[in-house]
């Protein structure tokens, strides 16, 4: 009877792979695992070779290739040639592609005829069947690198000065809002040929993004649980072009109806996000605050919009 015990090892390895991928964050995908490789490029490497072996096995099963063919030299050359390209694959897709490749190859191996399995098993090309060997080696490599990175981040102190600066920006906002009249909310900030945001639109913009970060931090806490590294969902810069103008248009249309309620909501949103971040500071990685300062340094966004508002009022 043909020995197919490797199928269970393949299944367990692929399931372990899926669990790892489900936990990876965009920041973790860029972690250096050594030798010039990142987590993302290792995943791309794994996905490529599972796809490569799937094509090879399919050809073998179709009779287009002998199971005993030794192509190790070709594989090594492919590795060297493809490495620069693998490193450039977008990290947002590389994990899904790698798992898809593992799933496809394992299904192909599981349905390979006994004659093909027996021809490969025990030979120089039995790694086509025992995909768990290659997979587990790289999963171990990734997990070691992630653990080392997590330990280094935990040892690096977080600059908590943002807590005081967030509070200072809230006080400035409260003082500004307290001076605004109903008419001020319709005042343009910087008149141009294309028009400009009003003070009401600006405060609505601030309220939206503070509420957005509040929701993302709550989601990060729920996903991470206790003891894990917090990593709120980020938004790519190009998306902001599609998000900000519609928000400003809506707030502009609502200004007369909402009146001073826009200012009250902006202040409430600021208080909510700052009040959420402050007690979480102990679990926020230092590199997160550096790489995505907007996630914790809310004062930076507020001050950049409040200064033009003050200038408009002074005019």
HELIX and SHEET records of a PDB file:
HELIX    1   1 UNK A    6  UNK A   23  1                                  18    
HELIX    2   2 UNK A   26  UNK A   29  1                                   4    
HELIX    3   3 UNK A   39  UNK A   61  1                                  23    
HELIX    4   4 UNK A   72  UNK A   86  1                                  15    
HELIX    5   5 UNK A   91  UNK A  110  1                                  20    
HELIX    6   6 UNK A  114  UNK A  120  1                                   7    
HELIX    7   7 UNK A  126  UNK A  128  5                                   3    
HELIX    8   8 UNK A  131  UNK A  155  1                                  25    
HELIX    9   9 UNK A  161  UNK A  179  1                                  19    
HELIX   10  10 UNK A  183  UNK A  186  5                                   4    
HELIX   11  11 UNK A  199  UNK A  224  1                                  26    
HELIX   12  12 UNK A  237  UNK A  258  1                                  22    
HELIX   13  13 UNK A  261  UNK A  280  1                                  20    
HELIX   14  14 UNK A  281  UNK A  283  5                                   3    
HELIX   15  15 UNK A  286  UNK A  291  1                                   6    
HELIX   16  16 UNK A  293  UNK A  295  5                                   3    
HELIX   17  17 UNK A  298  UNK A  314  1                                  17    
SHEET    1   A 2 UNK A  32  UNK A  34  0                                        
SHEET    2   A 2 UNK A  37  UNK A  38 -1                                        
END                                                                             
